[in-house]
Amino acid sequence: MKLINTLYLMLILVMVGTSTVNAQNIILGSGTTVNTTTVASPINIWYRSLRYQTVYTAAELQAAGAAPGLILQMGWYVTQVPLNAMPNYTISMKHTSATNAATHDGTGLQQVYNNPLYATTAGGWDMLTLQTPFIWNGVDNILVDVCFDQVNPTYNASGQVRTYTATTGARYSRSDVTPQCGLNTGTTLNEKHK
């Protein structure tokens, strides 16, 4: 097994092995396309609160060179920071047989990261060290669930990351009034964020 130090994309996976340790960067998706300032993404604050889900398939992880093991970090390539920090920024993960984000899945999620007030940095990969590493079995797909409560003082058309095309690659819910953590996502996107 290997240590994959940072798996870029939306998921910068870090895998830990038992006998050998090899660090390698894994990037899922290609290109430099960026979401617009009003399209939902894991850091977009066009609405004050957001819940976002995406599925990374075992096939795309393996094609990028990922191996079974611990996921210690993940992150996004941030091109524009949100004007305001995101409160209660939470990332959860789970194994899934789903191959895309066509359906909301809120059961069995393992919280792996929480930041009371997350402020991103722009101009490259913004890596988050998971407080609870996720053990990828190397076979199943991985569902990533991100949410944050209402930003203050208000929403703003800001928060951009790189994307790549993927049919029903992500889904989200967002609101200016109601915190979205714990609520079902309802709208799909034909892209994934990295």
Contact map, one row per residue, 1 for C-alpha under 8 A:
11100000000000111111100000000000000000000000000000000000000000000011100000000000000000000000000000000000000000000000000000000000000000000000000000000000000000000000000000000000000000000000000000
11110000000000111101111000000000000000000000000000000000000000000011100000000000000000000000000000000000000000000000000000000000000000000000000000000000000000000000000000000000000000000000000000
11111000000001111001111100000000000000000000000000000000000000000000110000000000000000000000000000000000000000000000000000000000000000000000000000000000000000000000000000000000000000000000000000
01111110000011110000011111000000000000000000000000000000000000000110000000000000000000000000000000000000000000000000000000000000000000000000000000000000000000000000000000000000000000000000000000
00111110000011100000001110000000000000000000000000000000000000000000000110000000000000000000000000000000000000000000000000000000000000000000000000000000000000000000000000000000000000000000000000
00011111000111000000001111000000000000000000000000000000000000000000000111000000000000000000000000000000000000000000000000000000000000000000000000000000000000000000000000000000000000000000000000
00011111101111000000000111110000000000000000000000000000000000000100000011000000000000000000000000000000000000000000000000000000000000000000000000000000000000000000000000000000000000000000000000
00000111111110000000000011110000000000000000000000000000000000000000000001110000000000000000000000000000000000000000000000001000000000000000000000000000000000000000000000000000000000000000000001
00000011111100000000000001111000000000000000000000000000000000000000000001111000000000000000000000000000000000000000000000000000000000000000000000000000000000000000000000000000000000000000000011
00000001111100000000000000010000000000000000000000000000000000000000000001111000000000000000000000000000000000000000000000000000000000000000000000000000000000000000000000000000000000000000000111
00000011111110000000000000010000000000000000000000000000000000000000000011110000000000000000000000000000000000000000000000000000000000000000000000000000000000000000000000000000000000000000000001
00000111111111000000000011100000000000000000000000000000000000000000001011110000000000000000000000000000000000000000000000000010000000000000000000000000000000000000000000000000000000000000000000
00011111001111100000000001000000000000000000000000000000000000000100011111000000000000000000000000000000000000000000000000000000000000000000000000000000000000000000000000000000000000000000000000
00111110000111110000000000000000000000000000000000000000000000000000111111000000000000000000000000000000000000000000000000000000000000000000000000000000000000000000000000000000000000000000000000
11111000000011111000000000000000000000000000000000000000000000000111111100000000000000000000000000000000000000000000000000000000000000000000000000000000000000000000000000000000000000000000000000
11110000000001111100100000000000000000000000000000000000000000000000111000000000000000000000000000000000000000000000000000000000000000000000000000000000000000000000000000000000000000000000000000
11100000000000111111100000000000000000000000000000000000000000000000110000000000000000000000000000000000000000000000000000000000000000000000000000000000000000000000000000000000000000000000000000
11000000000000011111100000000000000000000000000000000000000000000000000000000000000000000000000000000000000000000000000000000000000000000000000000000000000000000000000000000000000000000000000000
10000000000000001111100000000000000000000000000000000000000000000000000000000000000000000000000000000000000000000000000000000000000000000000000000000000000000000000000000000000000000000000000000
11100000000000001111110000000000000000000000000000000000000000000000000000000000000000000000000000000000000000000000000000000000000000000000000000000000000000000000000000000000000000000000000000
11100000000000011111111000000000000000000000000000000000000000000000000000000000000000000000000000000000000000000000000000000000000000000000000000000000000000000000000000000000000000000000000000
01110000000000000001111100000000000000000000000000000000000000000000000000000000000000000000000000000000000000000000000000000000000000000000000000000000000000000000000000000000000000000000000000
01111100000000000000111110000000000000000000000000000000000000000000000000000000000000000000000000000000000000000000000000000000000000000000000000000000000000000000000000000000000000000000000000
00111110000000000000011111000000000000000000000000000000000000000000000000000000000000000000000000000000000000000000000000000000000000000000000000000000000000000000000000000000000000000000000000
00011111000100000000001111100000000000000000000000000000000000000000000000000000000000000000000000000000000000000000000000000000000000000000000000000000000000000000000000000000000000000000000000
00010111100110000000000111110000000000000000000000000000000000011100000000000000000000000000000000000000000000000000000000000000000000000000000000000000000000000000000000000000000000000000000000
00000011100100000000000011111100000000000000000000000000000000010000000000000000000000000000000000000000000000000000000000000000000000000000000000000000000000000000000000000000000000000000000000
00000011111000000000000001111100000000000000000000000000000110010000000000000000000000000000000000000000000000000000000000000000000000000000000000000000000000000000000000000000000000000000000001
00000000100000000000000000111110000000000000000000000000000000000000000000000000000000000000000000000000000000000000000000000000000000000000000000000000000000000011000000000000000000000000000001
00000000000000000000000000111111000000000000000000000000000000000000000000000000000000000000000000000000000000000000000000000000000000000000000000000000000000000001000000000000000000000000000000
00000000000000000000000000001111100000000000000000000000000000000000000000000000000000000000000000000000000000000000000000000000000000000000000000000000000000000011000000000000000000000000000000
00000000000000000000000000000111110000000000000000000000000000000000000000000000000000000000000000000000000000000000000000000000000000000000000000000000000000000110000000000000000000000000000000
00000000000000000000000000000011111000000000000000000000000000000000000000000000000000000000000000000000000000000000000000000000000000000000000000000000000000000111000000000000000000000000000000
00000000000000000000000000000001111100000000000000000000000000000000000000000010000000000000000000000000000000000000000000000000000000000000000000000000000000011110000000000000000000000000000000
00000000000000000000000000000000111110111000000000000000000000000000000000000000000000000000000000000000000000000000000000000000000000000000000000000000000000011110000000000000000000000000000000
00000000000000000000000000000000011111100000000000000000000000000000000000000000000000000000000000000000000000000000000000000000000000000000000000000000000000010000000000000000000000000000000000
00000000000000000000000000000000001111100001010000000000000000000000000000000000000000000000000000000000000000000000000000000000000000000000000000000000000011110000000000000000000000000000000000
00000000000000000000000000000000000111110001110000000000000000000000000000000000000000000000000000000000000000000000000000000000000000000000000000000000000011000000000000000000000000000000000000
00000000000000000000000000000000001111111001010000000000000000000000000000000000000000000000000000000000000000000000000000000000000000000000000000000000000000000000000000000000000000000000000000
00000000000000000000000000000000001001111111110001010000000000000000000000000000000000000000000000000000000000000000000000000000000000000000000000000000000000000000000000010000000000000000000000
00000000000000000000000000000000001000111111000000010000000000000000000000000000000000000000000000000000000000000000000000000000000000000000000000000000000000111000000000000000000000000000000010
00000000000000000000000000000000000000011111000001010000000000000000000000000000000000000000000000000000000000000000000000000000000000000000000001100000000000000000000000000000000000000000000010
00000000000000000000000000000000000000011111100000000000000000000000000000000000110001000000000000000000000000000000000000000000000000000000000000000000000000111000000000000000000000000000000000
00000000000000000000000000000000000011111111111000000000000000000000000000000000010000000000000000000000000000000000000000000000000000000000000000000000000011110000000000000000000000000000000000
00000000000000000000000000000000000001010011111111000000000000000000000000000000010100000000000000000000000000000000000000000000000000000000000000000010001111100000000000000000000000000000000000
00000000000000000000000000000000000011110001111100000000000000000000000000000000000000000000000000000000000000000000000000000000000000000000000000000000001111000000000000000000000000000000000000
00000000000000000000000000000000000000000001111111000000000000000000000000000000000000000000000000000000000000000000000000000000000000000000000000000000001100000000000000000111000000000000000000
00000000000000000000000000000000000000000000111111000000000000000000000000000000000000000000000000000000000000000000000000000000000000000000000000001111011000000000000000000111100000000000000000
00000000000000000000000000000000000000000000101111100000000000000000000000000000000000000000000000000000000000000000000000000000000000000000000000111110000000000000000000000111111100000000000000
00000000000000000000000000000000000000010100101111110000000000000000000000000000000000000000000000000000000000000000000000000000000000000000000001111000000000000000000000011110001110000000000000
00000000000000000000000000000000000000000000000011111000000000000000000000000000000000000000000000000000000000000000000000000000000000000000000011110000000000000000000000011100000110111000000000
00000000000000000000000000000000000000011100000001111100000000000000000000000000000000000000000000000000000000000000000000000000000000000000000011100000000000000000000001111000000000001000000000
00000000000000000000000000000000000000000000000000111110000000000000000000000000000000000000000000001001000000000000000000000000000000000000001111000000000000000000000001110000000000001000000000
00000000000000000000000000000000000000000000000000011111000000000000000000000000000000000000000000011000000000000000000000000000000000000000001110000000000000000000000011100000000000000000000100
00000000000000000000000000000000000000000000000000001111100000000000000000000000000000000000000001111000000000000000000000000000000000000000111100000000000000000000000011000000000000000000000000
00000000000000000000000000000000000000000000000000000111110110000000000000000000000000000000000000110000000000000000000000000000000000000000111100000000000000000000000000000000000000000000000000
00000000000000000000000000000000000000000000000000000011111110000000000000000000000000000000000000110000000000000000000000000000000000000001110000000000000000000000000000000000000000000000000000
00000000000000000000000000000000000000000000000000000001111111000000000000000000000000000000000000000000000000000000000000000000000000000111110000000000000000000000000000000000000000000000000000
00000000000000000000000000000000000000000000000000000000111111100000000000000000000000000000000000000000000000000000000000000000000000000000000000000000000000000000000000000000000000000000000000
00000000000000000000000000010000000000000000000000000001111111110000000000000000000000000000000000000000000000000000000000000000000000000000000000000000000000000000000000000000000000000000000000
00000000000000000000000000010000000000000000000000000001111111111110000000000000000000000000000000000000000000000000000000000000000000000000000000000000000000000000000000000000000000000000000000
00000000000000000000000000000000000000000000000000000000011111111110000000000000000000000000000000000000000000000000000000000000000000000100000000000000000000000000000000000000000000000000000000
00000000000000000000000000000000000000000000000000000000001111111100000000000000000000000000000000000000000000000000000000000000000000000000000000000000000000000000000000000000000000000000000000
00000000000000000000000001110000000000000000000000000000000111111100000000000000000000000000000000000000000000000000000000000000000000000000000000000000000000000000000000000000000000000000000000
00000000000000000000000001000000000000000000000000000000000011111110000000000000000000000000000000000000000000000000000000000000000000000000000000000000000000000000000000000000000000000000000000
00010010000010100000000001000000000000000000000000000000000011111111000000000000000000000000000000000000000000000000000000000000000000000000000000000000000000000000000000000000000000000000000000
11010000000000100000000000000000000000000000000000000000000011001111100000000000000000000000000000000000000000000000000000000000000000000100000000000000000000000000000000000000000000000000000000
11000000000000100000000000000000000000000000000000000000000000000111110000000000000000000000000000000000000000000000000000000000000000111110000000000000000000000000000000000000000000000000000000
11100000000001111000000000000000000000000000000000000000000000000011111000000000000000000000000000000000000000000000000000000000000000111100000000000000000000000000000000000000000000000000000000
00100000000011111000000000000000000000000000000000000000000000000001111100000000000000000000000000000000000000000000000000000000000011110000000000000000000000000000000000000000000000000000000000
00000000000111110000000000000000000000000000000000000000000000000000111111000000000000000000000000000000000000000000000000000000010011110000000000000000000000000000000000000000000000000000000000
00001100000011100000000000000000000000000000000000000000000000000000011111000000000000000000000000000000000000000000000000000000110111000000000000000000000000000000000000000000000000000000000000
00001110001111000000000000000000000000000000000000000000000000000000001111100000000000000000000000000000000000000000000000000011110010000000000000000000000000000000000000000000000000000000000000
00000111111111000000000000000000000000000000000000000000000000000000001111110000000000000000000000000000000000000000000000000011110000000000000000000000000000000000000000000000000000000000000000
00000001111100000000000000000000000000000000000000000000000000000000000011111000000000000000000000000000000000000000000000001111000000000000000000000000000000000000000000000000000000000000000001
00000001111100000000000000000000000000000000000000000000000000000000000001111100000000000000000000000000000000000000000000001110000000000000000000000000000000001100000000000000000000000000000011
00000000110000000000000000000000000000000000000000000000000000000000000000111110000000000000000000000000000000000000000001111100000000000000000000000000000000001100000000000000000000000000000001
00000000000000000000000000000000000000000000000000000000000000000000000000011111100000000000000000000000000000000000000111111100000000000000000000000000000000111100000000000000000000000000000000
00000000000000000000000000000000010000000000000000000000000000000000000000001111100000000000000000000000000000000000000001110000000000000000000000000000000000111100000000000000000000000000000000
00000000000000000000000000000000000000000000000000000000000000000000000000000111110000000000000000000000000000000000000001100000000000000000000000000000000001111000000000000000000000000000000000
00000000000000000000000000000000000000000010000000000000000000000000000000000111111000000000000000000000000000000000001111000000000000000000000000000000000001110000000000000000000000000000000000
00000000000000000000000000000000000000000011100000000000000000000000000000000001111110000000000000000000000000000000001100000000000000000000000000000000000111110000000000000000000000000000000000
00000000000000000000000000000000000000000000000000000000000000000000000000000000111110000000000000000000000000000000000000000000000000000000000000000000000101100000000000000000000000000000000000
00000000000000000000000000000000000000000000100000000000000000000000000000000000011111000000000000000000000000000000001000000000000000000000000000000011111100000000000000000000000000000000000000
00000000000000000000000000000000000000000000000000000000000000000000000000000000011111100000000000000000000000000000111100000000000000000000000000000011000000000000000000000000000000000000000000
00000000000000000000000000000000000000000010000000000000000000000000000000000000000111111000000000000000000000000001111000000000000000000000000000011110000000000000000000000000000000000000000000
00000000000000000000000000000000000000000000000000000000000000000000000000000000000011111000000000000000000000000011110000000000000000000000000000011110000000000000000000000000000000000000000000
00000000000000000000000000000000000000000000000000000000000000000000000000000000000001111100000000000000000000000111110000000000000000000000000000111000000000000000000000000000000000000000000000
00000000000000000000000000000000000000000000000000000000000000000000000000000000000001111110000000000000000000001111110000000000000000000000000001111000000000000000000000000000000000000000000000
00000000000000000000000000000000000000000000000000000000000000000000000000000000000000011111000000000000000000111110000000000000000000000000000001110000000000000000000000000000000000000000000000
00000000000000000000000000000000000000000000000000000000000000000000000000000000000000001111100000000000000000111100000000000000000000000000000111100000000000000000000000000000000000000000000000
00000000000000000000000000000000000000000000000000000000000000000000000000000000000000000111110000000000000011111000000000000000000000000000000111000000000000000000000000000000000000000000000000
00000000000000000000000000000000000000000000000000000000000000000000000000000000000000000011111000000000000011110000000000000000000001000000011110000000000000000000000000000000000000000000000000
00000000000000000000000000000000000000000000000000000000000000000000000000000000000000000001111100000000000111000000000000000000000000000000011100000000000000000000000000000000000000000000000000
00000000000000000000000000000000000000000000000000000000000000000000000000000000000000000000111110000000000000000000000000000000000000010001111000000000000000000000000000000000000000000000000000
00000000000000000000000000000000000000000000000000000000000000000000000000000000000000000000011111000000000000000000000000000000000000000001111000000000000000000000000000000000000000000000000000
00000000000000000000000000000000000000000000000000000000000000000000000000000000000000000000001111100000000000000000000000000000000000000001100000000000000000000000000000000000000000000000000000
00000000000000000000000000000000000000000000000000000010000000000000000000000000000000000000000111111000000000000000000000000000000000000000100000000000000000000000000000000000000000000000000000
00000000000000000000000000000000000000000000000000000011100000000000000000000000000000000000000011111000000000000000000000000000000000000000100000000000000000000000000000000000000000000000000000
00000000000000000000000000000000000000000000000000000111100000000000000000000000000000000000000001111100000000000000000000000000000000000000000000000000000000000000001111000000000000000000000000
00000000000000000000000000000000000000000000000000001110000000000000000000000000000000000000000001111111000000000000000000000000000000000000000000000000000000000000000111100000000000000001000000
00000000000000000000000000000000000000000000000000000000000000000000000000000000000000000000000000011111000000000000000000000000000000000000000000000000000000000000000111100000000000000001000000
00000000000000000000000000000000000000000000000000000000000000000000000000000000000000000000000000001111100000000000000000000000000000000000000000000000000000000000000000000000000000000000000000
00000000000000000000000000000000000000000000000000001000000000000000000000000000000000000000000000001111110000000000000000000000000000000000000000000000000000000000000000100000000000011100000000
00000000000000000000000000000000000000000000000000000000000000000000000000000000000000000000000000000011111000000000000000000000000000000000000000000000000000000000000000000000000000010000000000
00000000000000000000000000000000000000000000000000000000000000000000000000000000000000000000000000000001111110000000000000000000000000000000000000000000000000000000000000000000000001010000000000
00000000000000000000000000000000000000000000000000000000000000000000000000000000000000000000000000000000111110000000000000000000000000000000000000000000000000000000000000000000000000000000000000
00000000000000000000000000000000000000000000000000000000000000000000000000000000000000000000010000000000011111000000000000000000000000000000000000000000000000000000000000000000000000000000000000
00000000000000000000000000000000000000000000000000000000000000000000000000000000000000000001110000000000011111100000000000000000000000000000000000000000000000000000000000000000000000000000000000
00000000000000000000000000000000000000000000000000000000000000000000000000000000000000000001110000000000000111110000000000000000000001000000000000000000000000000000000000000000000000000000000000
00000000000000000000000000000000000000000000000000000000000000000000000000000000000000000111100000000000000011111100000000000000000100000000000000000000000000000000000000000000000000000000000000
00000000000000000000000000000000000000000000000000000000000000000000000000000000000000000111100000000000000001111100000000000000011111000000000000000000000000000000000000000000000000000000000000
00000000000000000000000000000000000000000000000000000000000000000000000000000000000000001111000000000000000000111110000000000000111100000000000000000000000000000000000000000000000000000000000000
00000000000000000000000000000000000000000000000000000000000000000000000000000000000000011110000000000000000000111111000000000000001000000000000000000000000000000000000000000000000000000000000000
00000000000000000000000000000000000000000000000000000000000000000000000000000000000000111100000000000000000000001111110000000000000000000000000000000000000000000000000000000000000000000000000000
00000000000000000000000000000000000000000000000000000000000000000000000000000000000001111000000000000000000000000111110000000000000000000000000000000000000000000000000000000000000000000000000000
00000000000000000000000000000000000000000000000000000000000000000000000000000000000011111000000000000000000000000011111000000000000000000000000000000000000000000000000000000000000000000000000000
00000000000000000000000000000000000000000000000000000000000000000000000000000000000011111000000000000000000000000011111100000000000000000000000000000000000000000000000000000000000000000000000000
00000000000000000000000000000000000000000000000000000000000000000000000000000000110111000000000000000000000000000000111110000000000000000000000000000000000000000000000000000000000000000000000000
00000000000000000000000000000000000000000000000000000000000000000000000000000100110010000000000000000000000000000000011111000100000000000000000000000000000000000000000000000000000000000000000000
00000000000000000000000000000000000000000000000000000000000000000000000000000100100000000000000000000000000000000000001111110100000000000000000000000000000000000000000000000000000000000000000000
00000000000000000000000000000000000000000000000000000000000000000000000000001111100000000000000000000000000000000000000111111100000000000000000000000000000000000000000000000000000000000000000000
00000000000000000000000000000000000000000000000000000000000000000000000000001111000000000000000000000000000000000000000011111000000000000000000000000000000000000000000000000000000000000000000000
00000000000000000000000000000000000000000000000000000000000000000000000000001110000000000000000000000000000000000000000011111100000000000000000000000000000000000000000000000000000000000000000000
00000001000000000000000000000000000000000000000000000000000000000000000000111100000000000000000000000000000000000000000001111110000000000000000000000000000000000000000000000000000000000000000000
00000000000000000000000000000000000000000000000000000000000000000000000000111100000000000000000000000000000000000000000111011111000000000000000000000000000000000000000000000000000000000000000000
00000000000100000000000000000000000000000000000000000000000000000000000011110000000000000000000000000000000000000000000000001111100000000000000000000000000000000000000000000000000000000000000000
00000000000000000000000000000000000000000000000000000000000000000000000011100000000000000000000000000000000000000000000000000111110000000000000000000000000000000000000000000000000000000000000000
00000000000000000000000000000000000000000000000000000000000000000000000111000000000000000000000000000000000000001000000000000011111000000000000000000000000000000000000000000000000000000000000000
00000000000000000000000000000000000000000000000000000000000000000000001111000000000000000000000000000000000000011000000000000001111110000000000000000000000000000000000000000000000000000000000000
00000000000000000000000000000000000000000000000000000000000000000000000000000000000000000000000000000000000000011100000000000000111110000000000000000000000000000000000000000000000000000000000000
00000000000000000000000000000000000000000000000000000000000000000000000100000000000000000000000000000000000000111000000000000000011111000000000000000000000000000000000000000000000000000000000000
00000000000000000000000000000000000000000000000000000000000000000000011110000000000000000000000000000000000000010000000000000000011111100000000000000000000000000000000000000000000000000000000000
00000000000000000000000000000000000000000000000000000000000000000000011100000000000000000000100000000000000001010000000000000000000111110000000000000000000000000000000000000000000000000000000000
00000000000000000000000000000000000000000000000000000000000000000001111000000000000000000000000000000000000000000000000000000000000011111000000000000000000000000000000000000000000000000000000000
00000000000000000000000000000000000000000000000000000000000000000001111000000000000000000000001000000000000000000000000000000000000001111111010000000000000000000000000000000000000000000000000000
00000000000000000000000000000000000000000000000000000000000000000001100000000000000000000000000000000000000000000000000000000000000000111111000000000000000000000000000000000000000000000000000000
00000000000000000000000000000000000000000000000000000000010001000011100000000000000000000000000000000000000000000000000000000000000000011111000000000000000000000000000000000000000000000000000000
00000000000000000000000000000000000000000000000000000000010000000001000000000000000000000000000000000000000000000000000000000000000000011111100000000000000000000000000000000000000000000000000000
00000000000000000000000000000000000000000000000000000000110000000000000000000000000000000000001110000000000000000000000000000000000000011111110000000000000000000000000000000000000000000000000000
00000000000000000000000000000000000000000000000000000011110000000000000000000000000000000000001111100000000000000000000000000000000000000011111000000000000000000000000000000000000000000000000000
00000000000000000000000000000000000000000000000000000011110000000000000000000000000000000000111100000000000000000000000000000000000000010001111100000000000000000000000000000000000000000000000000
00000000000000000000000000000000000000000000000000001111000000000000000000000000000000000000111100000000000000000000000000000000000000000000111110000000000000000000000000000000000000000000000000
00000000000000000000000000000000000000000000000000001111000000000000000000000000000000000011110000000000000000000000000000000000000000000000011111000000000000000000000000000000000000000000000000
00000000000000000000000000000000000000000000000000111100000000000000000000000000000000000011100000000000000000000000000000000000000000000000001111100000000000000000000000000000000000000000000000
00000000000000000000000000000000000000000100000001111000000000000000000000000000000000001111000000000000000000000000000000000000000000000000000111110000000000000000000000000000000000000000000000
00000000000000000000000000000000000000000100000011110000000000000000000000000000000000011110000000000000000000000000000000000000000000000000000011111000000000000000000000000000000110000000000000
00000000000000000000000000000000000000000000000011100000000000000000000000000000000001111100000000000000000000000000000000000000000000000000000001111100000000000000000000000000001110000000000000
00000000000000000000000000000000000000000000000111000000000000000000000000000000000001111000000000000000000000000000000000000000000000000000000000111110000000000000000000000000001110000000000000
00000000000000000000000000000000000000000000000110000000000000000000000000000000000001100000000000000000000000000000000000000000000000000000000000011111000000000000000000000001111000000000000000
00000000000000000000000000000000000000000000100110000000000000000000000000000000000111100000000000000000000000000000000000000000000000000000000000001111111000000000000000000000000000000000000000
00000000000000000000000000000000000000000000000100000000000000000000000000000000000110000000000000000000000000000000000000000000000000000000000000000111111000000000000000000000000000000000000000
00000000000000000000000000000000000000000000000000000000000000000000000000000000000100000000000000000000000000000000000000000000000000000000000000000011111000000000000000000000000000000000000000
00000000000000000000000000000000000000000000000100000000000000000000000000000000000100000000000000000000000000000000000000000000000000000000000000000011111100000000000000000000000000000000000000
00000000000000000000000000000000000000000000111100000000000000000000000000000000000100000000000000000000000000000000000000000000000000000000000000000011111110000000000000000001000000000000000000
00000000000000000000000000000000000000000000111000000000000000000000000000000000011100000000000000000000000000000000000000000000000000000000000000000000011111000000000000000000000000000000000000
00000000000000000000000000000000000011000001110000000000000000000000000000000000010000000000000000000000000000000000000000000000000000000000000000000000001111100000000000000000000000000000000000
00000000000000000000000000000000000011000001110000000000000000000000000000000001111000000000000000000000000000000000000000000000000000000000000000000000000111110000000000000000000000000000000000
00000000000000000000000000000000000010001011100000000000000000000000000000000111111000000000000000000000000000000000000000000000000000000000000000000000000011111000000000000000000000000000000000
00000000000000000000000000000000011110001011000000000000000000000000000000000111110000000000000000000000000000000000000000000000000000000000000000000000000001111100000000000000000000000000000000
00000000000000000000000000000000011000001010000000000000000000000000000000011111000000000000000000000000000000000000000000000000000000000000000000000000000000111110000000000000000000000000000011
00000000000000000000000000000001111000000000000000000000000000000000000000011110000000000000000000000000000000000000000000000000000000000000000000000000000000011111000000000000000000000000000011
00000000000000000000000000001011111000000000000000000000000000000000000000000000000000000000000000000000000000000000000000000000000000000000000000000000000000001111100000000000000000000000001111
00000000000000000000000000001110100000000000000000000000000000000000000000000000000000000000000000000000000000000000000000000000000000000000000000000000000000000111110000000000000000000000001111
00000000000000000000000000000000000000000000000000000000000000000000000000000000000000000000000000000000000000000000000000000000000000000000000000000000000000000011111010000000000000000000011100
00000000000000000000000000000000000000000000000000000000000000000000000000000000000000000000000000000000000000000000000000000000000000000000000000000000000000000001111110000000000000000000011100
00000000000000000000000000000000000000000000000000000000000000000000000000000000000000000000000000010000000000000000000000000000000000000000000000000000000000000000111110000000000000000000111000
00000000000000000000000000000000000000000000000000000000000000000000000000000000000000000000000000011100000000000000000000000000000000000000000000000000000000000000011111100000000000000001111000
00000000000000000000000000000000000000000000000000000110000000000000000000000000000000000000000000011100000000000000000000000000000000000000000000000000000000000000111111100000000000000001111100
00000000000000000000000000000000000000000000000000011110000000000000000000000000000000000000000000011100000000000000000000000000000000000000000000000000000000000000000111110000000000000001111100
00000000000000000000000000000000000000000000000000011100000000000000000000000000000000000000000000001101000000000000000000000000000000000000000000000000000000000000000111111000000000001111100000
00000000000000000000000000000000000000010000000001111000000000000000000000000000000000000000000000000000000000000000000000000000000000000000000000000000000000000000000001111100000000001111000000
00000000000000000000000000000000000000000000000001110000000000000000000000000000000000000000000000000000000000000000000000000000000000000000000000000000000000000000000000111110000100111110000000
00000000000000000000000000000000000000000000001111100000000000000000000000000000000000000000000000000000000000000000000000000000000000000000000000000000000000000000000000011111000100000000000000
00000000000000000000000000000000000000000000001111000000000000000000000000000000000000000000000000000000000000000000000000000000000000000000000000000000000000000000000000001111111100000000000000
00000000000000000000000000000000000000000000001110000000000000000000000000000000000000000000000000000000000000000000000000000000000000000000000000000100001000000000000000000111111000000000000000
00000000000000000000000000000000000000000000000110000000000000000000000000000000000000000000000000000000000000000000000000000000000000000000000000000100000000000000000000000011111000000000000000
00000000000000000000000000000000000000000000000010000000000000000000000000000000000000000000000000000000000000000000000000000000000000000000000000000100000000000000000000000011111100000000000000
00000000000000000000000000000000000000000000000011000000000000000000000000000000000000000000000000000000000000000000000000000000000000000000000000011100000000000000000000000011111110000000000000
00000000000000000000000000000000000000000000000011100000000000000000000000000000000000000000000000000000000000000000000000000000000000000000000000111000000000000000000000001110011111110000000000
00000000000000000000000000000000000000000000000001100000000000000000000000000000000000000000000000000000000000000000000000000000000000000000000000111000000000000000000000000000001111100000000000
00000000000000000000000000000000000000000000000000000000000000000000000000000000000000000000000000000000010000000000000000000000000000000000000000000000000000000000000000000000000111110000000000
00000000000000000000000000000000000000000000000000100000000000000000000000000000000000000000000000000000000000000000000000000000000000000000000000000000000000000000000000001000000111111000000000
00000000000000000000000000000000000000000000000000100000000000000000000000000000000000000000000000000001110000000000000000000000000000000000000000000000000000000000000000001000000101111100000000
00000000000000000000000000000000000000000000000000111000000000000000000000000000000000000000000000000001000000000000000000000000000000000000000000000000000000000000000000111000000000111110000000
00000000000000000000000000000000000000000000000000000000000000000000000000000000000000000000000000000001000000000000000000000000000000000000000000000000000000000000000000111000000000011111000000
00000000000000000000000000000000000000000000000000000000000000000000000000000000000000000000000000000000000000000000000000000000000000000000000000000000000000000000000000111000000000001111100000
00000000000000000000000000000000000000000000000000000000000000000000000000000000000000000000000000001100000000000000000000000000000000000000000000000000000000000000000111110000000000000111110000
00000000000000000000000000000000000000000000000000000000000000000000000000000000000000000000000000000000000000000000000000000000000000000000000000000000000000000000001111100000000000000011111100
00000000000000000000000000000000000000000000000000000000000000000000000000000000000000000000000000000000000000000000000000000000000000000000000000000000000000000000111111000000000000000001111100
00000000000000000000000000000000000000000000000000000000000000000000000000000000000000000000000000000000000000000000000000000000000000000000000000000000000000000011111111000000000000000000111110
00000000010000000000000000000000000000000000000000000100000000000000000000000000000000000000000000000000000000000000000000000000000000000000000000000000000000000011110011000000000000000000111111
00000000110000000000000000000000000000001100000000000000000000000000000000010000000000000000000000000000000000000000000000000000000000000000000000000000000000001111000000000000000000000000001111
00000001111000000000000000011000000000000000000000000000000000000000000000111000000000000000000000000000000000000000000000000000000000000000000000000000000000001111000000000000000000000000000111
